Amino acid sequence: MYFLYYLLSLAVDVYILIIILQVIVSWLMVFDVINAKSEKAQNLIRLLKKATDPVYKPIQKYIPSIGGIDITPLIVILGLNLLRSMIFGAVF
């Protein structure tokens, strides 16, 4: 049981890192640090979108952007940490 918790916790950590990476890449594109037209940038963006869009889309239906700022990554990270703490409480 403990192994499953640690495995789930690791998966949550990796997914949170993917979300943070996507946020950082989007900021770098907005400030023209990364050229969004380059092939490498497009591949990275496509990969990150494939990883996060299935989770983002249902949330974005109900929570729109606030002043042009998408808070979906924040909500997903908070939700994942809440899920982890609920499982932690059930396991230990």
N, C-alpha and C positions, 0 to 999 in steps of 0.2 A: 504494500500500500504506500509505503514511504517512497519507494522507487517511482511509482506512478506520479506522486505529487511532485517530486523533484524533476521528473521528465516534463510534466505539464508546466511547471514553473520555468524551466529552461525554454520551452516553446513560447511562453508568454514573453519572456525577456527578449528572445530573438525577434518576435513580431513587433515589440515596442521599438527595438533598434531599427527595424525596417521603416516603421512609421516616422521616427525621428530623422532618419536618412532622407526620406521623401520630403519632409518639411524643409530640411536644410537645402536640398537640391532645388526645391521650388523657390526658396529665398535667393539662392545664388543665381538662378535664372532671372528673377525679377530685377536684381541689381547688376545684371550683365557681367557677372563673374564667369558664368558658364554660358557658352554659345549654344542656345537651344536648337540651333539648326545643324549642329554637328552630328554625325552618325553615332558616335559613342554616347553622346548625351541623350539622343533619341532612344537608343537601346536601353540605357539605364532608366530613363523615365518610363518606358514601356514595361520593363520588368517590375519596377516599383508599383506602377498602376495595377498590373495584374495581381500583385500580392495584396494590395490594399483596397481596391475597388469593391470586391465582394462584401467587405465589411462596411465600407463607407456608404455605399448606395442606399441601403435601407435607412440609415440614420439621416442622410441628406434629404430624404423625402419629408421628414418631419421637422428637421432643424435647418433652416436656411442660413446662408452666410450672414454675418453681422457686420455691416459696414464694409462689405467686400472681403471680409476675413472669414475663412472657413474654419470653424471650431471643431469639425468632425474628428481630426486627429486627437485633440485634447479629450473629447468625450470617449473615444475608443480606448485611449490609454487609461483614463480613469475607470472605465468599465472593466478592462482587463485586470487592473490592480484590485478592484473590488471582487471580481471573480476569484482571483488568487487568494485573497484574504478569507473569503468565505470557505474555500476548499481547505485552506490551512486550518481554519477553526474546526472544520469537520474531521480532519485527519488527526490533529494533535489535540 
